[in-house]
Amino acid sequence: MTTAEAIVRYMTAQRTIVDDVELPLFAGVFAIFGHGNVTSLGVALEAAKDRLPTWRGQNEQTMAMAAIAFAKAKRRRQIMVATSSIGPGAANMVTAAGIAHANRLPVLLLAGDTFASRIPDPVLQQVEHFHDPTMTVNDAFKAVTRYWDRITRPEQILESMPQAVATMLDPEDCGPAFIGLPQDVQAEAFDFPARFFEPRTWEIRRPGSDPHEVDRAAAALRQARAPLIVAGGGVHYARAEHDLRDFAARRGIPIVETVAGKGTVLWNDPVYAGPLGVTGSTSANDLAADADVVLAVGTRLQDFTTGSWTVFQDPDLRIVALNVGRFDSTKHRAIPLVADAQRGLHDLDIALLDWAAPSEWMERARREVAAWNAYVDEVTAPSDARHPTYAQVIGAVERAADPGDYALAAAGGFPGELNKVWRVRSIGAFDCEYGFSCMGYEIGGAWGVAMAQPGGDVISFVGDGSYLMANSDVFSAVFTGFKVIWILADNGGFAVINRLQEFKGGAPFNNLLEHSRGNPEIRVDFVAHARALGARAEKVETTAELEEAVRRAKQAEGSSVIVIETDPYAWTGGDAWWETGVPEVSEREAVRVARAEHEAEKKRQRIGV
């Protein structure tokens, strides 16, 4: 058979276990065909369409985002494929590969490539490198993938495909895998061994912990007077949410969450102390400032979590890093506990014997989070304002939503606001892409989650900037029949980055439409646009109208876009400091003030310890 046929047949033979049910490992393919993948891979996919569904995207970037969001919703236990042609199609997928790489999520990227023979060179869409004839657009994927290969002989897939799958399912090295497929090699036939296509069932490894590391971690916790658990995305991927919650309750340790870890516990759980960091709560950040031992579970300790390493203020702080990855467990001189989160918590629990944190520490956490919840009640309350805040919009949506609904967001102002005020009522029903912080994920990602989500509605929060950047897969969701409810907040441009610009002393410039070169009176009719893409669409003004619109959208069969104009200047409090580059010298007084504040905060920063 051809190389392309062999790849497709191999993929259809791979199986996985999800909630004790055996399913196809590869749930489907997102494809935009071109001359680099239609004549061979396309033929193979058409022949297998009943076993491996192919979905047509509108943009290579956003269809790959859909694949990534699908994998996240499936907790990395099922994988989608994204395929493009050579050249611009492949280049479009590089951004999505960055999302998967930063967030440690699996996706298989199959891109067409130039001819291995080089006889037709230069071919359509080929970029030539005079110093290196082996280099193509596909080499750009090397920076944003965990596994990369270019197939120059058919038999190479016998080794490459299993390695790609193993990488994507590895709990430590999980990330995107890329296979470049030269056009002539795709079409070339080879006598592949039949055993290559025998069904195989893959299961996610759960590495156990080293006893010496467990002992050191337990010793550190037993000495703690103010311990704190930071729950990251790895808790979800290990399916360890209930294990962590029970561990925290038994040991009297408050849980705070990263953006990726949000949804580890329910918002009203007695052990929950709020979101941590730059987009966090006063409750979590105040506790972090006084914590003397931090148990970081499944988190890579990104700067938004640590407030650029200023949220932890105890000079003698010790971090116990329970992580399946050695790289993450040894950051900032942490006490490493390299293990699967579920197994590591079990071993640590045994080693702690009858130890528990001082009861007054948990009592303080509950007072702190009660005060934060009262503040959230205030900022999310109904409003008759012509331009409500993001928090008020979120509050209205939450009042109309059901506990099993899945909330999604990405770049812009919504991630911070949702992380602070969205109250998770179902474990794991939240996805905020804030590892790569990529605009447009709110569109393509929502489509992918809708494919993966068998229960409640998918509610995606998107700003006008992201919508204008990557709206084409609204049509994909409509066309394929997967329901999404998009809450489109129109604040007149890139409001949250305008906030940062002004906060750091800059003049408002080129972010909001009113501060950009052009005619600020010209605005997009988002309702007409969404309707043109086939979605239900309506515009509302107040939060009461928004609640009713969400209820109508939930009752409707198809996808909806609900538009509301919002305040571009009002934001929820609770932030920690975030380090950005502030000019050291400037003729602008506001910049000099911001620089002085920057230098003061730098003095609070933990450096490598």
ZAZALUM-197077 format. One record per residue (C-alpha): residue number from 1; chain; x, y, z. Coordinates in steps of 0.05 Angstrom, whole numbers, plus 5000, padded with zeros to 4 digits. Each point is the difference from the previous one (the first is absolute). Layout:
[pt NUM "A" [X Y Z]] ...
***
This chain:
[pt 1 "A" [5000 5000 5000]] [pt 2 "A" [5021 5073 4995]] [pt 3 "A" [5033 5036 5058]] [pt 4 "A" [4938 5042 5009]] [pt 5 "A" [4955 4939 5002]] [pt 6 "A" [5046 4967 5051]] [pt 7 "A" [4999 5061 5045]] [pt 8 "A" [4924 5002 5000]] [pt 9 "A" [4994 4925 5011]] [pt 10 "A" [5049 5004 5058]] [pt 11 "A" [4960 5056 5032]] [pt 12 "A" [4935 4962 4995]] [pt 13 "A" [5032 4941 5036]] [pt 14 "A" [5019 5040 5062]] [pt 15 "A" [4954 4995 5061]] [pt 16 "A" [4995 5034 5067]] [pt 17 "A" [4964 4991 5067]] [pt 18 "A" [4955 5058 5023]] [pt 19 "A" [4960 4988 5064]] [pt 20 "A" [5009 4925 4993]] [pt 21 "A" [4973 5001 4929]] [pt 22 "A" [5043 4982 4940]] [pt 23 "A" [4996 5054 4946]] [pt 24 "A" [5040 5019 4937]] [pt 25 "A" [5063 5037 5021]] [pt 26 "A" [4993 5046 4939]] [pt 27 "A" [4929 5027 5002]] [pt 28 "A" [5003 5036 4934]] [pt 29 "A" [5037 5045 4952]] [pt 30 "A" [4994 5074 4987]] [pt 31 "A" [5021 5013 4929]] [pt 32 "A" [5009 5055 4949]] [pt 33 "A" [5024 4968 4936]] [pt 34 "A" [5049 5028 4950]] [pt 35 "A" [5048 4973 4948]] [pt 36 "A" [5046 4975 5055]] [pt 37 "A" [4951 4953 5034]] [pt 38 "A" [4937 4991 4958]] [pt 39 "A" [5023 4951 4947]] [pt 40 "A" [5029 4948 5047]] [pt 41 "A" [4982 5012 5073]] [pt 42 "A" [4932 5025 4978]] [pt 43 "A" [4987 4936 4961]] [pt 44 "A" [5019 4958 5061]] [pt 45 "A" [4956 5041 5047]] [pt 46 "A" [4940 4994 4953]] [pt 47 "A" [5007 4925 4999]] [pt 48 "A" [5000 4999 5077]] [pt 49 "A" [4947 5053 5011]] [pt 50 "A" [4953 4952 5037]] [pt 51 "A" [5054 4980 5050]] [pt 52 "A" [5038 5066 5004]] [pt 53 "A" [4954 5060 4989]] [pt 54 "A" [5030 5059 4962]] [pt 55 "A" [4974 5069 5017]] [pt 56 "A" [5011 5059 4953]] [pt 57 "A" [5027 5063 5034]] [pt 58 "A" [5001 5071 4973]] [pt 59 "A" [5069 5019 5025]] [pt 60 "A" [5058 4954 5015]] [pt 61 "A" [5017 5038 5064]] [pt 62 "A" [4931 4997 5031]] [pt 63 "A" [4984 4929 4978]] [pt 64 "A" [5064 4978 5036]] [pt 65 "A" [4977 5040 5060]] [pt 66 "A" [4936 4959 4998]] [pt 67 "A" [5042 4937 5002]] [pt 68 "A" [5039 5025 5060]] [pt 69 "A" [4939 5021 5039]] [pt 70 "A" [4969 4932 4985]] [pt 71 "A" [5061 4966 5031]] [pt 72 "A" [4997 5044 5062]] [pt 73 "A" [4926 4985 5010]] [pt 74 "A" [5017 4926 4994]] [pt 75 "A" [5056 5008 5051]] [pt 76 "A" [5052 4979 4948]] [pt 77 "A" [4971 4931 4992]] [pt 78 "A" [4974 5010 4929]] [pt 79 "A" [5036 5036 4944]] [pt 80 "A" [4978 5037 4937]] [pt 81 "A" [5041 5008 4937]] [pt 82 "A" [5008 5064 4960]] [pt 83 "A" [5026 4998 4929]] [pt 84 "A" [5019 5055 4952]] [pt 85 "A" [5032 5009 4933]] [pt 86 "A" [5071 5025 4989]] [pt 87 "A" [5019 5073 5010]] [pt 88 "A" [4950 5050 5029]] [pt 89 "A" [4953 4945 5024]] [pt 90 "A" [5055 4969 5041]] [pt 91 "A" [5025 5068 5024]] [pt 92 "A" [4931 5015 5026]] [pt 93 "A" [5003 4940 5045]] [pt 94 "A" [5065 5022 5033]] [pt 95 "A" [4963 5047 5047]] [pt 96 "A" [4954 4944 5022]] [pt 97 "A" [5060 4955 5011]] [pt 98 "A" [5026 5053 5048]] [pt 99 "A" [4934 4996 5039]] [pt 100 "A" [5007 4924 5006]] [pt 101 "A" [5073 5004 5019]] [pt 102 "A" [4992 5054 5054]] [pt 103 "A" [4940 4965 5030]] [pt 104 "A" [5028 4929 4995]] [pt 105 "A" [4943 4975 4957]] [pt 106 "A" [5001 4946 4946]] [pt 107 "A" [4983 5012 4927]] [pt 108 "A" [5027 4964 4939]] [pt 109 "A" [5018 5048 4944]] [pt 110 "A" [5008 4971 4930]] [pt 111 "A" [5024 5051 4949]] [pt 112 "A" [5016 4992 4927]] [pt 113 "A" [5071 5014 4979]] [pt 114 "A" [5043 5011 4938]] [pt 115 "A" [5024 4941 4959]] [pt 116 "A" [5053 4956 5031]] [pt 117 "A" [5028 4990 4931]] [pt 118 "A" [5008 5076 4991]] [pt 119 "A" [4992 4990 4925]] [pt 120 "A" [4940 5048 4992]] [pt 121 "A" [5031 5053 5046]] [pt 122 "A" [4983 5055 5011]] [pt 123 "A" [4927 4979 5007]] [pt 124 "A" [4939 5043 5013]] [pt 125 "A" [5001 5029 5071]] [pt 126 "A" [5072 4978 5013]] [pt 127 "A" [5046 5048 5036]] [pt 128 "A" [5071 4988 4977]] [pt 129 "A" [5060 5004 5046]] [pt 130 "A" [5062 5009 4958]] [pt 131 "A" [5046 4974 5055]] [pt 132 "A" [4958 4939 5018]] [pt 133 "A" [4957 4965 4947]] [pt 134 "A" [4971 4953 5053]] [pt 135 "A" [4965 5057 5036]] [pt 136 "A" [4926 5015 4988]] [pt 137 "A" [4944 5036 5036]] [pt 138 "A" [4990 4938 5041]] [pt 139 "A" [5066 5010 5036]] [pt 140 "A" [4965 5057 5037]] [pt 141 "A" [4963 4947 5040]] [pt 142 "A" [5064 4978 5034]] [pt 143 "A" [4995 5057 5049]] [pt 144 "A" [4928 4983 5021]] [pt 145 "A" [4995 4924 4999]] [pt 146 "A" [5021 4944 5046]] [pt 147 "A" [5012 4952 4943]] [pt 148 "A" [5020 5019 4929]] [pt 149 "A" [5015 4957 4939]] [pt 150 "A" [5000 5006 4925]] [pt 151 "A" [4985 4934 4964]] [pt 152 "A" [5048 4991 4942]] [pt 153 "A" [4989 4925 4991]] [pt 154 "A" [4935 4961 5011]] [pt 155 "A" [5030 4951 5050]] [pt 156 "A" [5019 5057 5047]] [pt 157 "A" [4929 5003 5026]] [pt 158 "A" [5010 4932 5032]] [pt 159 "A" [5042 5035 5053]] [pt 160 "A" [4974 5071 4995]] [pt 161 "A" [4926 4990 5010]] [pt 162 "A" [5006 4958 5065]] [pt 163 "A" [5050 5051 5027]] [pt 164 "A" [4953 5057 4984]] [pt 165 "A" [4943 4966 5036]] [pt 166 "A" [5044 4982 5060]] [pt 167 "A" [5022 5073 5006]] [pt 168 "A" [4929 5026 4997]] [pt 169 "A" [4978 4952 5055]] [pt 170 "A" [5061 5007 5044]] [pt 171 "A" [4977 5035 5065]] [pt 172 "A" [5066 5038 5004]] [pt 173 "A" [5017 5015 4928]] [pt 174 "A" [4929 5008 4975]] [pt 175 "A" [4993 5050 4944]] [pt 176 "A" [4990 5007 4926]] [pt 177 "A" [5031 4952 4950]] [pt 178 "A" [5016 5021 4929]] [pt 179 "A" [5009 4956 4938]] [pt 180 "A" [5021 5032 4935]] [pt 181 "A" [4977 4962 4938]] [pt 182 "A" [5036 5015 4934]] [pt 183 "A" [4951 4994 4943]] [pt 184 "A" [5036 4945 4964]] [pt 185 "A" [5012 4958 5063]] [pt 186 "A" [4926 5004 5018]] [pt 187 "A" [4983 4967 4934]] [pt 188 "A" [5056 4948 5001]] [pt 189 "A" [4980 4928 5012]] [pt 190 "A" [5034 4952 5048]] [pt 191 "A" [4987 4930 5026]] [pt 192 "A" [4986 5017 5073]] [pt 193 "A" [5000 4943 5050]] [pt 194 "A" [4929 4980 5021]] [pt 195 "A" [5017 5001 5074]] [pt 196 "A" [5011 5076 4995]] [pt 197 "A" [4925 5006 4993]] [pt 198 "A" [4979 4955 5056]] [pt 199 "A" [4955 5035 5051]] [pt 200 "A" [5037 5028 5060]] [pt 201 "A" [4968 5029 5063]] [pt 202 "A" [5040 5056 5033]] [pt 203 "A" [4993 5019 5073]] [pt 204 "A" [5030 5061 5034]] [pt 205 "A" [5058 4982 5045]] [pt 206 "A" [4996 5018 5074]] [pt 207 "A" [5072 5005 5023]] [pt 208 "A" [5010 4986 5074]] [pt 209 "A" [5041 5042 5048]] [pt 210 "A" [5069 4987 5029]] [pt 211 "A" [4997 4984 5075]] [pt 212 "A" [5057 5048 5016]] [pt 213 "A" [4964 5057 4965]] [pt 214 "A" [4935 4983 5037]] [pt 215 "A" [5037 5002 5066]] [pt 216 "A" [5031 5068 4986]] [pt 217 "A" [4933 5029 4977]] [pt 218 "A" [4964 4973 5061]] [pt 219 "A" [5054 5027 5047]] [pt 220 "A" [4992 5069 4970]] [pt 221 "A" [4924 4999 5008]] [pt 222 "A" [5003 4974 5072]] [pt 223 "A" [5039 5062 5019]] [pt 224 "A" [4950 5048 4967]] [pt 225 "A" [4958 5049 5040]] [pt 226 "A" [4968 5030 4938]] [pt 227 "A" [5000 4950 4942]] [pt 228 "A" [4965 5014 4934]] [pt 229 "A" [4982 4956 4942]] [pt 230 "A" [5006 5028 4929]] [pt 231 "A" [4958 4958 4953]] [pt 232 "A" [5022 5001 4926]] [pt 233 "A" [4975 4970 4936]] [pt 234 "A" [5038 4936 5013]] [pt 235 "A" [4948 4983 5053]] [pt 236 "A" [4947 4996 4946]] [pt 237 "A" [5043 4958 4953]] [pt 238 "A" [5015 4950 5056]] [pt 239 "A" [4926 4997 5017]] [pt 240 "A" [5022 5017 5071]] [pt 241 "A" [4949 5054 5017]] [pt 242 "A" [4964 4960 5054]] [pt 243 "A" [5065 4972 5027]] [pt 244 "A" [5027 5071 5009]] [pt 245 "A" [4937 5025 5031]] [pt 246 "A" [4997 4943 5050]] [pt 247 "A" [5074 5008 5016]] [pt 248 "A" [4991 5074 5014]] [pt 249 "A" [4939 4989 5044]] [pt 250 "A" [5035 4946 5041]] [pt 251 "A" [5062 5041 5010]] [pt 252 "A" [4967 5068 5009]] [pt 253 "A" [5036 5034 4942]] [pt 254 "A" [4965 5053 4958]] [pt 255 "A" [5000 4990 4924]] [pt 256 "A" [5013 5057 4952]] [pt 257 "A" [4998 4991 4925]] [pt 258 "A" [5039 5020 4939]] [pt 259 "A" [4963 5020 4936]] [pt 260 "A" [5011 4930 4971]] [pt 261 "A" [4981 4969 5067]] [pt 262 "A" [4934 5037 5007]] [pt 263 "A" [4944 4950 5010]] [pt 264 "A" [5041 4953 5044]] [pt 265 "A" [4951 5014 5056]] [pt 266 "A" [4931 5032 5001]] [pt 267 "A" [4997 5074 5016]] [pt 268 "A" [4964 4989 5066]] [pt 269 "A" [5041 4941 5026]] [pt 270 "A" [5025 5014 5071]] [pt 271 "A" [5072 4987 4980]] [pt 272 "A" [4999 5049 4941]] [pt 273 "A" [5035 5066 5010]] [pt 274 "A" [4995 5032 4931]] [pt 275 "A" [5041 5011 4937]] [pt 276 "A" [5074 5018 5008]] [pt 277 "A" [5043 5052 4967]] [pt 278 "A" [4994 5057 4952]] [pt 279 "A" [4930 4981 4980]] [pt 280 "A" [4985 4976 5071]] [pt 281 "A" [4963 5018 5063]] [pt 282 "A" [5020 5039 5061]] [pt 283 "A" [4984 4938 5041]] [pt 284 "A" [5050 4955 4963]] [pt 285 "A" [5053 5053 4993]] [pt 286 "A" [4997 5020 5073]] [pt 287 "A" [5007 4928 5022]] [pt 288 "A" [5057 4989 4951]] [pt 289 "A" [5037 5060 5030]] [pt 290 "A" [5001 4966 5069]] [pt 291 "A" [5007 4927 4978]] [pt 292 "A" [5063 4966 5025]] [pt 293 "A" [4993 4935 4961]] [pt 294 "A" [4967 4996 4932]] [pt 295 "A" [4979 4933 4971]] [pt 296 "A" [4998 5014 4925]] [pt 297 "A" [4962 4944 4965]] [pt 298 "A" [5002 4993 4925]] [pt 299 "A" [5020 5072 4985]] [pt 300 "A" [5058 5029 4961]] [pt 301 "A" [4997 5063 5044]] [pt 302 "A" [4990 5050 4944]] [pt 303 "A" [5011 5074 5014]] [pt 304 "A" [4925 5014 5003]] [pt 305 "A" [4995 4948 5056]] [pt 306 "A" [5059 5026 5040]] [pt 307 "A" [4990 5075 4986]] [pt 308 "A" [5068 4998 4967]] [pt 309 "A" [5024 4967 5065]] [pt 310 "A" [4974 5053 5047]] [pt 311 "A" [4938 4967 5030]] [pt 312 "A" [5041 4956 5047]] [pt 313 "A" [5031 5046 5052]] [pt 314 "A" [5025 4955 5056]] [pt 315 "A" [5076 5003 4995]] [pt 316 "A" [5005 4928 5024]] [pt 317 "A" [4947 4974 4953]] [pt 318 "A" [5009 4928 4976]] [pt 319 "A" [4965 4974 4938]] [pt 320 "A" [4983 4927 4993]] [pt 321 "A" [4988 4987 4926]] [pt 322 "A" [4958 4939 4987]] [pt 323 "A" [5004 4993 4925]] [pt 324 "A" [5004 4943 4950]] [pt 325 "A" [5055 5039 4964]] [pt 326 "A" [5070 5006 5028]] [pt 327 "A" [5009 5067 4965]] [pt 328 "A" [4941 5032 5037]] [pt 329 "A" [5014 4967 5067]] [pt 330 "A" [5069 5031 5007]] [pt 331 "A" [4984 5072 4984]] [pt 332 "A" [5021 5054 5050]] [pt 333 "A" [5037 4950 5043]] [pt 334 "A" [4937 4964 5019]] [pt 335 "A" [4999 4935 5038]] [pt 336 "A" [4983 4953 4943]] [pt 337 "A" [4948 4945 5003]] [pt 338 "A" [5000 4971 4930]] [pt 339 "A" [4937 4958 4992]] [pt 340 "A" [4931 4996 4972]] [pt 341 "A" [4957 5048 5042]] [pt 342 "A" [4952 4945 5023]] [pt 343 "A" [5055 4952 5021]] [pt 344 "A" [5044 5054 5029]] [pt 345 "A" [4943 5027 5044]] [pt 346 "A" [4986 4929 5024]] [pt 347 "A" [5072 4988 5020]] [pt 348 "A" [5007 5068 5032]] [pt 349 "A" [4936 4990 5039]] [pt 350 "A" [5027 4935 5029]] [pt 351 "A" [5066 5031 5019]] [pt 352 "A" [4967 5058 5037]] [pt 353 "A" [4970 4951 5051]] [pt 354 "A" [4953 5040 5045]] [pt 355 "A" [5028 5069 4985]] [pt 356 "A" [4952 5057 4984]] [pt 357 "A" [5011 5075 4992]] [pt 358 "A" [4981 5046 5058]] [pt 359 "A" [4925 5009 4999]] [pt 360 "A" [5004 5075 5004]] [pt 361 "A" [5034 5002 4932]] [pt 362 "A" [4940 4968 4965]] [pt 363 "A" [4954 5045 5041]] [pt 364 "A" [5037 5060 4974]] [pt 365 "A" [4994 4974 4929]] [pt 366 "A" [4925 4993 5007]] [pt 367 "A" [4994 5072 5026]] [pt 368 "A" [5043 5025 4942]] [pt 369 "A" [4959 4963 4947]] [pt 370 "A" [4934 5022 5032]] [pt 371 "A" [5022 5072 4993]] [pt 372 "A" [5021 4987 4928]] [pt 373 "A" [4933 4967 4983]] [pt 374 "A" [4963 5060 5029]] [pt 375 "A" [5041 5044 4953]] [pt 376 "A" [4984 4954 4941]] [pt 377 "A" [4926 5005 5017]] [pt 378 "A" [5007 5075 4997]] [pt 379 "A" [5038 5006 4934]] [pt 380 "A" [4957 4948 4964]] [pt 381 "A" [4932 5027 5023]] [pt 382 "A" [4948 5019 4947]] [pt 383 "A" [5010 5068 4969]] [pt 384 "A" [4958 5047 4958]] [pt 385 "A" [5063 5034 4973]] [pt 386 "A" [5002 5012 4926]] [pt 387 "A" [5070 4970 4999]] [pt 388 "A" [5006 4948 5055]] [pt 389 "A" [5067 4974 5024]] [pt 390 "A" [5029 4933 4980]] [pt 391 "A" [4985 4976 5071]] [pt 392 "A" [4928 5020 4994]] [pt 393 "A" [4995 4964 4934]] [pt 394 "A" [5030 4937 5030]] [pt 395 "A" [4952 5005 5059]] [pt 396 "A" [4940 5004 4953]] [pt 397 "A" [5023 4940 4960]] [pt 398 "A" [5013 4960 5063]] [pt 399 "A" [4930 5014 5026]] [pt 400 "A" [4971 4972 4935]] [pt 401 "A" [5048 4942 4993]] [pt 402 "A" [4993 4929 5026]] [pt 403 "A" [5051 4966 5045]] [pt 404 "A" [5023 4953 4945]] [pt 405 "A" [5014 5055 4949]] [pt 406 "A" [5072 5007 4976]] [pt 407 "A" [5030 5070 5002]] [pt 408 "A" [5057 5018 4952]] [pt 409 "A" [5044 5061 4987]] [pt 410 "A" [5069 5018 4977]] [pt 411 "A" [5038 5066 4990]] [pt 412 "A" [4976 5069 5017]] [pt 413 "A" [4961 5024 5060]] [pt 414 "A" [4955 4941 5011]] [pt 415 "A" [5053 4951 5027]] [pt 416 "A" [5015 5044 5060]] [pt 417 "A" [4928 5016 5014]] [pt 418 "A" [4976 4928 4992]] [pt 419 "A" [5056 4973 5043]] [pt 420 "A" [4980 5048 5055]] [pt 421 "A" [4924 4999 4999]] [pt 422 "A" [4975 4939 4961]] [pt 423 "A" [4976 4950 5051]] [pt 424 "A" [5014 4929 4979]] [pt 425 "A" [4942 4954 5017]] [pt 426 "A" [5024 4938 4963]] [pt 427 "A" [5070 4971 5006]] [pt 428 "A" [5042 5013 4938]] [pt 429 "A" [4947 5040 4963]] [pt 430 "A" [5046 5059 4985]] [pt 431 "A" [5053 5014 4947]] [pt 432 "A" [5039 5064 4998]] [pt 433 "A" [5058 4996 4950]] [pt 434 "A" [5049 5043 5037]] [pt 435 "A" [5064 4962 4988]] [pt 436 "A" [5010 5029 4931]] [pt 437 "A" [4945 5052 5009]] [pt 438 "A" [4979 4994 4927]] [pt 439 "A" [4945 5043 4971]] [pt 440 "A" [4949 4960 4960]] [pt 441 "A" [5001 4938 5044]] [pt 442 "A" [4932 5023 5024]] [pt 443 "A" [4972 4984 4931]] [pt 444 "A" [5036 4937 4976]] [pt 445 "A" [5011 4973 5070]] [pt 446 "A" [4926 5006 5016]] [pt 447 "A" [4983 4959 4938]] [pt 448 "A" [5049 4945 5023]] [pt 449 "A" [4972 4999 5070]] [pt 450 "A" [4929 4994 4973]] [pt 451 "A" [5023 4937 4964]] [pt 452 "A" [5028 4971 5065]] [pt 453 "A" [4946 5024 5048]] [pt 454 "A" [4942 4951 5006]] [pt 455 "A" [4965 5037 5057]] [pt 456 "A" [4986 5074 5009]] [pt 457 "A" [5007 5059 4953]] [pt 458 "A" [5067 5030 4979]] [pt 459 "A" [5000 5074 5018]] [pt 460 "A" [5058 5037 4969]] [pt 461 "A" [5018 5071 5022]] [pt 462 "A" [5032 5040 4944]] [pt 463 "A" [5019 5072 4991]] [pt 464 "A" [4990 5040 4936]] [pt 465 "A" [5074 4998 4986]] [pt 466 "A" [5005 4924 5001]] [pt 467 "A" [4935 4993 4961]] [pt 468 "A" [5025 5044 4944]] [pt 469 "A" [5065 4962 4998]] [pt 470 "A" [4974 4929 4994]] [pt 471 "A" [4925 4996 4990]] [pt 472 "A" [4997 4952 4941]] [pt 473 "A" [4988 4937 5041]] [pt 474 "A" [4935 5028 5027]] [pt 475 "A" [4977 4974 4932]] [pt 476 "A" [5034 4933 5013]] [pt 477 "A" [4961 4990 5064]] [pt 478 "A" [4935 5018 4965]] [pt 479 "A" [5016 4958 4939]] [pt 480 "A" [5018 4938 5039]] [pt 481 "A" [4943 5006 5050]] [pt 482 "A" [5041 5008 5064]] [pt 483 "A" [4968 5051 5046]] [pt 484 "A" [5039 5058 5030]] [pt 485 "A" [4974 5062 5036]] [pt 486 "A" [5048 5058 4988]] [pt 487 "A" [4996 5060 5046]] [pt 488 "A" [5030 5056 4959]] [pt 489 "A" [5021 5060 5042]] [pt 490 "A" [5012 5061 4956]] [pt 491 "A" [5044 5049 5038]] [pt 492 "A" [5025 5037 4939]] [pt 493 "A" [5067 4967 4988]] [pt 494 "A" [5056 4968 5040]] [pt 495 "A" [4978 5027 5068]] [pt 496 "A" [5041 4957 5047]] [pt 497 "A" [5066 5016 4966]] [pt 498 "A" [4980 5073 5000]] [pt 499 "A" [4992 4993 5075]] [pt 500 "A" [5071 4972 5005]] [pt 501 "A" [5026 5055 4954]] [pt 502 "A" [4971 5055 5043]] [pt 503 "A" [5016 4965 5066]] [pt 504 "A" [5074 4999 4982]] [pt 505 "A" [5000 5074 4983]] [pt 506 "A" [4988 4998 4925]] [pt 507 "A" [4950 5043 4963]] [pt 508 "A" [4940 4963 4972]] [pt 509 "A" [5022 4982 4930]] [pt 510 "A" [4979 4952 4945]] [pt 511 "A" [4960 4953 5045]] [pt 512 "A" [4930 5027 5007]] [pt 513 "A" [4968 5022 4934]] [pt 514 "A" [4993 5071 5027]] [pt 515 "A" [5076 5004 5007]] [pt 516 "A" [5017 4969 4933]] [pt 517 "A" [5013 5031 4933]] [pt 518 "A" [4935 4998 4961]] [pt 519 "A" [4927 5017 5010]] [pt 520 "A" [4978 4979 5071]] [pt 521 "A" [4927 5011 4981]] [pt 522 "A" [5002 4939 4954]] [pt 523 "A" [4980 4939 5040]] [pt 524 "A" [4985 4928 4982]] [pt 525 "A" [4929 4975 5000]] [pt 526 "A" [5017 4935 5036]] [pt 527 "A" [4928 4975 5000]] [pt 528 "A" [4995 5006 4924]] [pt 529 "A" [5068 4968 4993]] [pt 530 "A" [4984 4940 5045]] [pt 531 "A" [4934 4990 4965]] [pt 532 "A" [5037 5000 4933]] [pt 533 "A" [5041 4942 5028]] [pt 534 "A" [4936 4962 5016]] [pt 535 "A" [4997 5012 5075]] [pt 536 "A" [4941 5025 5040]] [pt 537 "A" [5019 5070 5022]] [pt 538 "A" [4973 5056 5041]] [pt 539 "A" [5024 5063 5035]] [pt 540 "A" [4982 5018 5071]] [pt 541 "A" [5016 5061 5044]] [pt 542 "A" [4989 4983 5073]] [pt 543 "A" [5019 4941 5042]] [pt 544 "A" [4927 4982 5009]] [pt 545 "A" [4992 4997 4925]] [pt 546 "A" [5063 4958 4996]] [pt 547 "A" [4973 4949 5049]] [pt 548 "A" [4937 4991 4959]] [pt 549 "A" [5041 4995 4936]] [pt 550 "A" [5043 4945 5029]] [pt 551 "A" [4938 4961 5021]] [pt 552 "A" [4972 5007 4929]] [pt 553 "A" [5067 4976 4972]] [pt 554 "A" [5000 4940 5046]] [pt 555 "A" [4930 4981 4977]] [pt 556 "A" [5018 5008 4926]] [pt 557 "A" [5028 4942 4960]] [pt 558 "A" [5057 5034 4963]] [pt 559 "A" [5059 5046 5017]] [pt 560 "A" [4988 5071 5023]] [pt 561 "A" [5039 5065 5004]] [pt 562 "A" [4976 5049 5052]] [pt 563 "A" [5030 5069 4994]] [pt 564 "A" [5005 5051 5056]] [pt 565 "A" [5040 5064 5004]] [pt 566 "A" [5044 5003 5062]] [pt 567 "A" [5040 5050 5040]] [pt 568 "A" [5073 5001 4975]] [pt 569 "A" [5027 5031 5064]] [pt 570 "A" [4968 4963 5059]] [pt 571 "A" [5036 4938 5027]] [pt 572 "A" [4994 4955 5061]] [pt 573 "A" [5052 5008 5054]] [pt 574 "A" [5042 4947 5035]] [pt 575 "A" [5061 5003 4955]] [pt 576 "A" [5071 4982 5017]] [pt 577 "A" [5059 5036 4967]] [pt 578 "A" [5022 4979 4931]] [pt 579 "A" [5068 5016 4972]] [pt 580 "A" [5001 5034 4932]] [pt 581 "A" [5053 5042 4968]] [pt 582 "A" [4992 5073 5023]] [pt 583 "A" [5048 5050 4968]] [pt 584 "A" [5058 5017 5045]] [pt 585 "A" [5003 5071 4974]] [pt 586 "A" [4943 5041 4970]] [pt 587 "A" [4979 5072 4988]] [pt 588 "A" [4930 4980 5022]] [pt 589 "A" [4987 5011 5074]] [pt 590 "A" [4949 4943 5004]] [pt 591 "A" [5052 4951 4974]] [pt 592 "A" [5051 5024 5051]] [pt 593 "A" [4949 4988 5056]] [pt 594 "A" [4985 4931 4972]] [pt 595 "A" [5075 4985 4997]] [pt 596 "A" [5008 5019 5074]] [pt 597 "A" [4942 4954 5018]] [pt 598 "A" [5032 4946 4958]] [pt 599 "A" [5066 5005 5037]] [pt 600 "A" [4965 4998 5067]] [pt 601 "A" [4964 4936 4981]] [pt 602 "A" [5065 4969 4974]] [pt 603 "A" [5027 5005 5071]] [pt 604 "A" [4944 4952 5023]] [pt 605 "A" [5016 4950 4946]] [pt 606 "A" [5028 4931 5016]] [pt 607 "A" [5060 4985 4957]] [pt 608 "A" [5013 4927 4989]] [pt 609 "A" [4986 4979 5072]] 
***
